[in-house]
């Protein structure tokens, strides 16, 4: 089932989230709904706060980047199969160089900006079967996971922009917070108004 995506300005996007356990109610249905919602919005990642739940859960499918001819073949092939559920994740290491990449967010439609992040991470998490996992990621996979991880820490990609960029975007972000934005997927905002 496709759920409305929470828009910029909603307090749940600023909450630090809490861990869940395998008894979390209807977890498999929630994960299924998150996949449906993400695909319905043409996203590559979706965190639980983006559907109004302050829990440490996100999903990622980097396969759309497989078609990016600017990436080396080895990375493209790895991204083709990079589809994971991350439960209670912790980034335990960041390394490599700082790299810029143009990011967007389903909660902040119509805004894309270059964001600088470390190129490599090590992340520990549980998969959808609550089996512990450790991954070392680099490149686009690392970037997407860091973006979604920020969501469960109450951080948005716009927080990482310069003060100058933030000033330039202030009016547009204010419009989004009031629900004055077009998205081709359902959204909900702080005043609970749903735009279809």
C-alpha positions as CSV (number, residue, x, y, z in Angstrom):
1,X,0.0,0.0,0.0
2,X,1.3,3.5,-0.9
3,X,1.4,5.8,2.1
4,X,1.6,9.6,2.0
5,X,5.1,10.9,2.4
6,X,5.7,13.4,5.2
7,X,6.7,16.8,3.9
8,X,9.4,19.2,5.1
9,X,8.3,21.1,8.2
10,X,6.7,18.2,9.9
11,X,8.1,17.6,13.4
12,X,8.6,13.8,12.9
13,X,11.4,14.6,10.4
14,X,13.4,16.2,13.3
15,X,12.9,13.5,15.8
16,X,15.7,11.2,16.8
17,X,14.2,7.7,16.3
18,X,14.0,4.7,18.6
19,X,15.1,1.1,18.0
20,X,12.5,-1.6,17.3
21,X,12.5,-5.3,18.0
22,X,11.2,-8.3,16.0
23,X,7.8,-8.0,17.8
24,X,7.1,-4.6,16.3
25,X,3.5,-4.8,15.1
26,X,3.0,-5.9,11.5
27,X,6.7,-5.2,10.6
28,X,6.6,-7.2,7.4
29,X,3.5,-5.3,6.2
30,X,5.2,-2.0,7.2
31,X,8.3,-2.9,5.2
32,X,6.1,-3.9,2.2
33,X,4.3,-0.6,2.4
34,X,7.6,1.3,2.5
35,X,8.7,-0.4,-0.7
36,X,5.4,0.4,-2.3
37,X,5.6,4.0,-1.2
38,X,9.2,4.5,-2.3
39,X,8.7,2.9,-5.7
40,X,5.4,4.9,-6.1
41,X,7.4,8.1,-5.7
42,X,10.4,6.9,-7.9
43,X,12.7,7.1,-4.9
44,X,15.9,5.0,-4.1
45,X,15.5,5.2,-0.4
46,X,12.8,5.8,2.3
47,X,13.1,6.1,6.0
48,X,10.3,5.5,8.5
49,X,10.1,9.1,9.7
50,X,9.1,10.0,6.1
51,X,5.9,8.0,6.6
52,X,5.4,9.5,10.1
53,X,7.0,6.8,12.2
54,X,9.9,7.8,14.5
55,X,11.6,4.4,14.4
56,X,15.0,3.2,13.2
57,X,14.1,1.7,9.9
58,X,14.8,2.5,6.3
59,X,14.8,0.8,2.9
60,X,17.1,1.3,0.0
61,X,17.1,0.1,-3.6
62,X,20.0,1.6,-5.6
63,X,19.2,-0.3,-8.9
64,X,18.0,2.8,-10.8
65,X,21.7,4.0,-10.7
66,X,22.6,0.9,-12.7
67,X,21.7,2.9,-15.8
68,X,24.1,5.7,-15.0
69,X,26.8,5.5,-17.7
70,X,29.1,7.9,-15.7
71,X,29.7,5.2,-13.1
72,X,32.3,2.5,-13.6
73,X,30.9,-0.8,-14.6
74,X,31.8,-2.5,-11.4
75,X,29.9,0.0,-9.3
76,X,26.9,-0.1,-11.7
77,X,26.8,-3.9,-11.4
78,X,27.0,-3.7,-7.5
79,X,24.1,-1.1,-7.5
80,X,21.9,-3.3,-9.7
81,X,21.6,-5.7,-6.8
82,X,21.8,-3.2,-3.9
83,X,18.3,-3.6,-2.3
84,X,18.2,-3.8,1.5
85,X,16.2,-3.2,4.6
86,X,18.1,-1.5,7.5
87,X,16.7,-2.0,11.0
88,X,18.3,-0.3,14.0
89,X,21.4,0.7,12.0
90,X,24.5,2.3,13.3
91,X,27.3,3.8,11.2
92,X,30.4,2.6,13.0
93,X,33.0,4.1,10.6
94,X,33.4,6.8,8.0
95,X,36.5,7.1,5.8
96,X,37.7,8.0,2.4
97,X,37.5,11.5,0.8
98,X,34.7,14.0,1.0
99,X,32.7,14.0,-2.2
100,X,30.0,16.2,-3.5
101,X,26.9,14.7,-5.1
102,X,23.6,16.2,-6.1
103,X,20.9,15.0,-3.7
104,X,17.2,15.3,-3.4
105,X,14.6,14.0,-1.0
106,X,11.0,12.7,-1.3
107,X,10.1,14.9,1.7
108,X,11.5,18.0,0.0
109,X,10.2,17.9,-3.6
110,X,11.7,20.1,-6.3
111,X,14.9,20.9,-4.4
112,X,18.2,19.3,-5.3
113,X,21.6,20.5,-4.1
114,X,25.2,19.3,-3.9
115,X,26.0,17.7,-0.5
116,X,29.4,16.7,0.6
117,X,29.8,13.4,2.4
118,X,32.6,10.9,3.2
119,X,32.9,8.3,0.4
120,X,33.1,5.2,2.6
121,X,31.2,3.9,5.6
122,X,30.8,0.8,7.7
123,X,27.3,0.2,8.9
124,X,25.9,-2.4,11.3
125,X,22.2,-3.3,11.2
126,X,19.5,-6.0,11.3
127,X,17.9,-7.1,8.1
128,X,14.2,-7.8,7.7
129,X,14.6,-11.2,9.3
130,X,16.4,-9.6,12.3
131,X,19.7,-11.2,11.3
132,X,22.7,-9.0,12.2
133,X,24.6,-7.6,9.2
134,X,27.8,-5.5,8.7
135,X,28.4,-3.8,5.4
136,X,31.3,-1.7,4.1
137,X,30.0,0.7,1.5
138,X,31.5,3.2,-0.9
139,X,30.3,5.4,-3.7
140,X,26.6,5.8,-4.5
141,X,25.5,3.0,-2.1
142,X,27.3,4.7,0.7
143,X,25.7,8.1,-0.2
144,X,22.2,6.7,-0.3
145,X,22.6,4.9,3.0
146,X,24.0,8.0,4.7
147,X,21.1,10.1,3.4
148,X,18.6,7.7,4.8
149,X,20.6,7.2,8.1
150,X,20.4,11.0,8.6
151,X,16.6,10.8,8.4
152,X,16.5,8.5,11.4
153,X,18.8,10.9,13.3
154,X,16.4,13.8,12.6
155,X,18.8,15.4,10.0
156,X,17.8,16.5,6.5
157,X,20.1,17.0,3.5
158,X,19.4,20.7,3.6
159,X,21.0,20.9,7.0
160,X,24.3,20.2,5.4
161,X,24.2,23.1,3.0
162,X,26.0,26.4,3.5
163,X,24.3,29.3,5.2
164,X,24.1,31.1,1.9
165,X,22.4,28.2,0.2
166,X,20.0,27.9,3.1
167,X,19.0,31.5,2.8
168,X,18.4,31.1,-0.9
169,X,16.1,28.1,-0.2
170,X,14.3,29.5,2.8
171,X,11.3,30.7,0.8
172,X,10.9,27.5,-1.2
173,X,11.2,25.4,2.0
174,X,8.6,27.5,3.7
175,X,6.3,26.9,0.7
176,X,6.8,23.2,1.0
177,X,6.2,23.2,4.8
178,X,2.8,24.9,4.0
179,X,1.9,22.2,1.5
180,X,2.3,24.6,-1.5
181,X,4.2,22.2,-3.6
182,X,3.6,19.8,-6.5
183,X,4.6,16.1,-6.1
184,X,3.4,13.2,-8.2
185,X,2.9,11.1,-5.1
186,X,0.7,11.6,-2.0
187,X,2.2,13.9,0.7
188,X,1.1,15.0,4.2
189,X,2.3,18.1,6.1
190,X,2.5,19.4,9.6
191,X,-1.1,20.5,9.5
192,X,-2.1,17.0,8.5
193,X,-3.3,18.1,5.0
194,X,-2.8,15.4,2.5
195,X,-2.1,16.4,-1.1
196,X,-2.7,13.6,-3.7
